[in-house]
Amino acid sequence: MGTLFFMVTRKEIITEAREWIGTPYVTSQRCKHAGCDCVGLFWGITNELELNVSKDLLLQPNYERFAFGDSLLKALRKYMDEVPVPERREGDLLVLRVGGVPTHVGILSFIEARECMVHADTKRGVIETPLGHWRNKIVTVFRVRELV
């Protein structure tokens, strides 16, 4: 018998992501209101919504070092659909380049038709901020398969 996974809407992804706002930044963690990093934030959101996404990153020792470049992309490709950057939509996962390497992720959101993202900032914790300068750092976009 296969595992049962739930279908969700984009609105549910954004609602859950916004519930994490204010969570402090803590490397290698994934606990709402206690601490998380960017990958832990995404894992926490998908775990709360019971989505079938890669937990591979979190099963590795020092996963923050594993979650770099091709390793991050390979893990995400196992459980998510990659979509062209221009086709990004609210609730999609943005993979962003930091220091030339895809190492940061955030959930695309909108505030009054303005592109934003919910992500874990090393200094401010989980925030929702205009995409701004991050727009030019988008490497690729992933979409959870369980969207309705």
PyMOL commands that set and color helices and strands:
alter all, ss='L'
color gray80, all
select helices_A, chain A and resi 10-19+38-48+56-59+63-66+69-79+85-87+132-137
alter helices_A, ss='H'
color red, helices_A
select strands_A, chain A and resi 30-31+35-36+80-83+93-98+101-111+114-121+125-130+138-144
alter strands_A, ss='S'
color yellow, strands_A
deselect
rebuild
show_as cartoon
